[in-house]
Amino acid sequence: MRWNGQTVAAREDGALAGLTVAEVAAVPGHLRTVRSPEYAGIAFHEVLAKSALNRVHGESSMPFSWTINPYRGCSHACVYCFARGSHRYLEFDTGRDFDAQIVVKVNVAEVLGRELARPGWARECVALGTNTDPYQRAEGRYRLMPGIITALARSGTPMSILTKGTLLRRDLPLLAEAAERVPVELAMSIAVGDHELQQSIEPGTPSTRARLDTIAAARDAGLAADVFLMPVLPGLTDDPAHLQRLLRDIRDAGARSVVYGALHLRSHVKPWFLAWLEREHPELLPLYRSLYPGAASRAPQAYRVELAGRIRPLIARYGLERSGTSRTRTFAQNTETVAAQSTPGAPAPTLF
């Protein structure tokens, strides 16, 4: 695997208990693979990373120059997630493997501390959640984020975090403390208000209500939280009634602002998403094939203009517009630009 070079070759003899010979052969060179009853169907591939900070290439228009990804793959299992393409770099597939084969950089906080202590570190903003979620289920086991937050704050480095994970609440006291030293921006991804649809299309995520409650908890901790209402799904979540209910709930939870975007279906995601659509909502297949024909990944301009006319007045009505600029808002506005700039074969930056 291509991540062998970032791992150690040594294994503990007992660490691979329960794995088949084929599975062991599929992940040579890593530290160990862990399976646990409370994470049924998920394999955690523990690796020792050589680096923690990832440089955002210079032509990107993103409002940060560095990212940290403590995990690769994501048990949130969102069928629309265009980070799925990053698993090809590890020679995993972009479907079930992305959901269930999770790479864990167990030493990421230690490595980060060394990198931040270098004399040349300029304390530029570091973003988390730009590829896969730092508060996915694995974080409950590995607790990597407290060390990352502490290292960034101690070094005087601003940070932004985007997540769907309610485990963020565990670290709110630590983030509030960090915010006294450095700028801290938080954003929660909430795209689906209907509970049944949300559980179908994002089967590994906390409920929308739990995420709204996390926004309220952040507010109570003195931390502003923005919401990424992304992706808006044609024929599923784009009707005015759904948008109005969701935006009202977001307002009531105490969010600072909302940014939105239509579904982006990259080539490595489209087959996985369309397979889900055929199972769950086959009546919508003609609509999606007309909106995203062939290799098209972006909703057509006419649809995006229509969506803007529908959602922007609602955002204004509920006081969820954001004046001025912030890294979070600029991040959302430039997502499609970054996706278009991704280097072939490299992990694609993504919101979801």
Steps between C-alpha positions, in 0.01 A plus 500: 500500500610854430486595866758237596767769490325687781481202731728268688552145386491343845186323617397363833427131459169522682381823340349340192286241673181437307635614164519263207824437312361702208428799723848494649650486152282794395652733756872416518737714696264677735516493879193285567135454409236512771142375497263546789142382572380855564616599149351207312611472139775762531874435488738757647841491334737669744799668339788717616496815289819673395321835476183660633477828311390485135586796280218641285652558158569861414243557225213407731260779598429351840539726808757275663832357396509186714275211593515206739325169433533270803288238321467372144167353402186586693244288683236770449444317168328793327418370154565839337841563661751608237791425735444141390753552226778538755471129586619407152837644599518225764389236247169458680171533311289814526187318613484262792874523572475876551229440762660208681879501449613790717865602514593649838813711545551406862803726553360805320499732805860415588618558143300822480665633815842452342394667176352801678821545701710554190652849480351558157136431601304818415186421705272497198145373546465121506171340393355169616211324331600593147530137389344260749336578830730537802205421730384182333440194717868404514572814701305354789756221516822682412450850646738667255331841491580620854871464430465675165300791646745539787803497270349763269394729785834477680685592183277800432351344186141591393273207419170421333298180545221369279310193618179300509612338823330577829811376678610860451310570824763308697764752395300823536671596829839444338399699192366784714836509678682493166283789374646719772840462334432459127212546254279188498226451243242221522256379238243222505393328178121459495336428166188291567212584732288191437610232747431193283675648198792615714550152646479345153746729323734561798463168686804539726437855617331640809145619443423851385346572840819389678704730277266792568540433871878509452474845343300613802765352732775686312304824534460438873877446522556842344596366156328615181413224255414530133301241303584355163167408340675282245422326283151605401358193325278560194153352547579394855593799715456801273129569542411823683318325785800281586743790476280726712462243778872423504610863498255582778643217711854616427407854607335373817813299587701821505713465188680813384454457125418254223677437172355260246590317181340260254609138472834445329528153343858422405572196282617278786188581705233493231465119462477456879242777534292388202495143632356632827249714308386201293438301821332774700350750253496347151240753387771769519752328273382684185534835679855428615607365163377820339668725759828302510534343153807301403809631676329818626560546872348840564130586494420720199499875545125524445437271795748686721340836415157359579626356830657834595171678437330251729744478790661842531179678605450233768855543629436874525160448666654296779791737554760246386689719258860576584635849450869542432729204445616199695712199418194276540288699259777532242568128535142420407487747214815358341431129539430433133809699400717280719338185365578613147862571596564159657812329375423171320573207727519717812242511778229750409416773753133480593244628741308183554 
